[in-house]
Amino acid sequence: MGGGRPGVRWFVVVVLCVIGVLSGCTRSVSGTAVDQKEAIAGVWTGTYSCTQGETGLRLAIEPSGKIEFSFYPVNSGSHSATGKYQAEAVFIIDTLGIAAKRWIERPGRYDMVNLLVRERTATTMRGEVLSRGCTTFSVSRNR
């Protein structure tokens, strides 16, 4: 699932750098972090792409911003691993990051990944998977 052991502090630094480079730090905050976390609460499912191929993704997000990040094989993927870990929703200005924290079920030598949300609506999120060998992700809110 990518290389290296990500940490929340490292992730925040990367997100700050990306925000600073791409959009400046002049945008206003729309709502508090609590409001933003409550707005994304729910179960989201979709896929992400890394060196192992397309991988199923399930994000169970609590109103507090705690997340259970689960991954699993999909038909077009080239692996059979399943796993899950705890993550945290991190808002910096109006940008959402999903920061990996600790394993719940680790398959073999897989590594956790962080996500940077580039597009977000009430029902979809898309963005980048921040890990070597990974590219993008896309999830939809379950009804």
C-alpha positions in Angstrom: 0.0 0.0 0.0 2.9 2.4 -0.4 6.2 3.0 1.3 7.2 4.5 4.6 5.4 5.0 7.8 3.3 8.1 7.7 2.5 10.1 10.8 -0.1 12.8 11.5 2.6 15.5 12.0 4.3 14.6 8.7 0.9 14.6 7.0 0.0 18.1 8.3 3.3 19.5 7.1 2.8 18.0 3.6 -0.8 19.4 3.4 0.4 22.8 4.5 3.0 22.8 1.8 0.6 21.7 -0.8 -2.0 24.3 0.2 0.6 27.0 0.4 2.0 26.2 -3.1 -1.2 25.7 -4.9 -3.6 28.2 -3.4 -1.9 30.5 -0.9 -3.1 30.7 2.7 -5.5 33.5 2.1 -8.8 31.5 1.9 -11.2 32.0 4.8 -12.3 29.1 6.9 -15.9 28.1 6.3 -17.2 26.9 9.6 -15.3 25.4 12.5 -13.3 22.2 12.3 -16.1 20.5 14.4 -18.7 21.6 11.8 -16.5 20.4 8.9 -16.0 17.0 10.6 -19.7 16.6 11.3 -20.4 17.4 7.6 -18.3 14.4 6.4 -19.6 11.9 9.0 -20.9 8.7 7.5 -19.7 5.7 5.5 -18.0 6.3 2.2 -17.0 3.6 -0.3 -15.0 3.6 -3.5 -11.5 2.8 -4.8 -7.9 4.0 -4.8 -4.9 3.1 -6.9 -1.5 2.0 -5.8 1.2 -0.4 -7.0 -0.9 -3.4 -6.0 -3.6 -2.2 -8.4 -7.1 -0.8 -7.9 -8.1 -1.4 -4.3 -11.5 -1.2 -2.6 -11.8 1.6 0.0 -14.3 2.1 2.9 -14.1 5.1 5.1 -16.3 5.0 8.3 -16.1 8.6 9.5 -17.4 9.6 13.0 -18.6 13.1 13.7 -15.5 13.6 15.9 -13.3 13.0 12.8 -12.1 9.6 13.8 -12.0 7.2 10.8 -11.8 3.5 10.2 -10.0 3.1 6.9 -10.7 -0.3 5.4 -9.3 -1.7 2.1 -10.0 -4.9 0.2 -9.6 -6.4 -3.3 -11.8 -5.5 -6.2 -12.3 -7.5 -9.4 -9.8 -5.5 -11.5 -7.1 -5.4 -8.7 -4.0 -7.7 -8.6 -4.0 -8.4 -4.9 -6.1 -10.3 -2.3 -5.2 -8.4 0.9 -7.7 -6.9 3.3 -6.9 -4.7 6.2 -7.9 -1.7 8.2 -6.5 1.1 10.4 -7.5 4.1 12.4 -7.1 7.5 10.7 -8.2 11.0 11.5 -9.8 13.8 9.5 -7.6 16.8 9.5 -8.9 20.2 8.2 -6.3 22.8 7.3 -8.1 25.9 6.1 -10.8 24.3 3.9 -8.7 21.4 2.8 -9.5 17.9 4.1 -6.7 15.4 4.8 -7.1 11.9 6.0 -4.2 11.0 8.2 -3.3 7.4 9.0 -2.7 6.7 12.7 -2.5 3.0 13.7 -3.2 -0.5 12.4 -6.3 -2.5 13.4 -5.6 -5.4 11.0 -2.4 -5.3 9.1 -1.9 -7.7 6.2 1.7 -8.7 5.8 4.0 -5.8 4.9 1.4 -3.3 3.7 1.8 0.3 4.7 -0.8 2.8 5.6 -1.5 5.7 3.3 -2.8 9.3 3.7 -5.4 10.9 1.5 -5.6 14.6 0.4 -9.1 15.5 -0.8 -9.1 17.8 -3.8 -12.8 17.7 -4.7 -15.6 17.3 -2.1 -19.4 17.5 -2.4 -22.1 16.2 -0.1 -22.0 12.8 -1.8 -18.5 12.4 -3.3 -14.8 12.9 -2.4 -11.9 12.6 -4.8 -8.2 13.3 -4.5 -4.6 12.1 -4.1 -3.2 9.1 -2.2 0.0 10.5 -0.6 2.3 7.5 -0.8 5.0 6.3 -3.2 3.5 4.2 -6.0 0.0 5.6 -5.4 -2.1 8.0 -7.4 -5.8 8.8 -6.8 -8.9 7.8 -4.9 -12.6 8.4 -5.3 -15.4 7.6 -2.8 -19.2 8.1 -2.6 -21.3 8.5 0.5 -23.5 5.5 1.3 -27.2 6.2 1.7 
